[in-house]
Amino acid sequence: MTIENFALWTGIISIIFALWLRNSVKKHSEGNEKMKEIAEAIREGSKAFLKRQFKTVLIVGVIIAGIIYVYLGKGIAGGFILGALASSLAAYLGMQTAVMANVRVTEAAKKGLKEAFALAFRGGAVTGFLVVGLGLLVVVGFWNWTHDLTALIGVGFGGSLISVFSRLGGGIFTKAADVGADLVGKTEAGIPEDDPRNPAVIADNVGDNVGDCAGMAADLFETYTVTLIAGMLLGGSLLADSTAILLPILLGAVAIWASIIGFYFVKISKESQIMWGLYKGLIASGALSALGFYWVIEKKSYFMASLVGLAVVLGIVLITEYYTSKKFRPVKSIAKSSESGHGTNVIMGLAMSLESTALPSLVIAFGAYIAFQFAGLYGVALAATAMLSMAGIIVAIDSFGPITDNAGGIAEMAGLPKSVRAVTDPLDAVGNTTKAVTKGYAIASAGLAAMVLFAAYTTDLKAKGLGALFDLSDPLVITGLFIGGMLPYIFASLAMKAVGNSAGGVVLEVRRQFREIKGIMEGTAKPDYAACVDIVTKAALREMILPALLPILVTLAVGLFLGPQALGGLLIGTILTGFFVAISMTSGGAAWDNAKKFIEEGNYGGKGSDAHKAAVTGDTVGDPYKDTAGPAINPMIKVVNIVALLLIPFL
């Protein structure tokens, strides 16, 4: 069997496995009528938002596809359309799975922790195996059809563009709803999280799905496909060898089989094992992938480079857990600082977010250096591919988070016994860490993938006789560096302001309903949940356009008006500052969130204490950090690099 056919069939089998898992989850009970009613409201709100988001993105996509067709040809335009459609499908299926599984996990929690954990992970695994199966199928299928490496860049661009919109739109939605619900509900009204009296509670739960599930699915889909494509590009340009071109997709296929087996290693028997239960699946998948790589890779240097990628996964996962878990110093330090007030909580949270960038950057830097020593630039590409080959099991672990978060919310809104929340709360707390771990993984892999794309850019420049030396004494390179270094900050600023603007509307609406609808606080009147959902939907769609288009427009302007040297500087600057900003925001935001949860468990005065109020303020700052701006920088970095590759014929 050829490598292409093996990879093609592996992608199909991964999708079939995901659909089988989905069917097994669907067979479980949805609980009583009240639970079904709440779950349906979340489901409908999520579907309505994605439908309106895709309509908005369709307009932008059609315009860009038309421009690509006119200036770059039908091959790249076709790839762009395919990548965009596949990324949209990954986002939609990821959301659909989560809203199908959440209420069933709530019902399973009545039976105990073990049952709820198993069902939540199974629901997350549906998204994980759909993402990698679909990604591999699209890349291999398009390659078989065209055998054109340049056209594959279009696939990456389409996926990246949709990912930016999904991350921004979903992130703005979820955090506007969350911040609005917390500021008025927790801080002003003093009611618990997910209290059905809060008019923003349904919007908050919808946000978990459109942000963490749909957004993450699109994000990891495009990162996975872009990394495969970047590896294939370097294999073709550096080595001009068909085996080197196809090796990335072979590694991706082998890792899918390893992850399917690793799925069955995920088991727990008690609460303290939740995180370890998930890690068992990750470790098994990584070990089996390493064995598979050894079997299929003929050159020892290539195999060693792939092992570096797997080692980087382990390092990033452990570091991110350290900075975001309630067990360790960073989160406990933020919680402790909350005793002194709101300001000290924010100061300590910012300090930890800055500190959290050091170890991941060292892991990526030394990982890239070691991989280069083994096999040059192609070795870096193989390390990135090996790292992303773990995406199936990583996304499964990530999607576990929003499913358990929603499960707890449904339990609260449906008025289920405290014994149910006693099961969903520890799952939700671990899910908060798994979401942070996945974002750290996505950003770290984006850093490696962007380095590979930059290498492809310089290689293509050399092939066209344009030169590829980026001398720091060249003012054009310095200009590009500064513009590129600025870009992630402006992008993050726009995303943060979008959340602030959108959350303001939610705050005013929740206050209005508390003031004008008599009986809400007594539980005798029902809030107007739909009004808050509508407010954040409109705001998110309006606010996502400018930051999503910014990296494309800036890259075009620098490339066309300042030339290839400035464009190379732009890429270096964007990769460097983007990586640091994204890591600090995602890890810092998750640490703020878990510091709040640590206090809610009874530490430093518990719920309702002054420390808790300060922690809620910190979490309010951290929310758009970790769920909107930070994660969206990941696809933004790759959009800049891919647009640069597409610009080379015009330089």
Helices and strands as residue ranges (DSSP letters): H 3-26, H 33-72, H 74-108, H 113-146, H 149-181, I 182-189, H 201-207, I 208-213, H 214-234, I 235-239, H 242-263, G 271-273, H 274-296, H 300-324, H 329-337, G 338-340, H 342-355, H 358-388, H 391-413, H 418-463, H 475-516, H 529-543, H 545-562, H 564-600, G 603-605, H 610-624, I 625-629, H 630-647, G 648-650
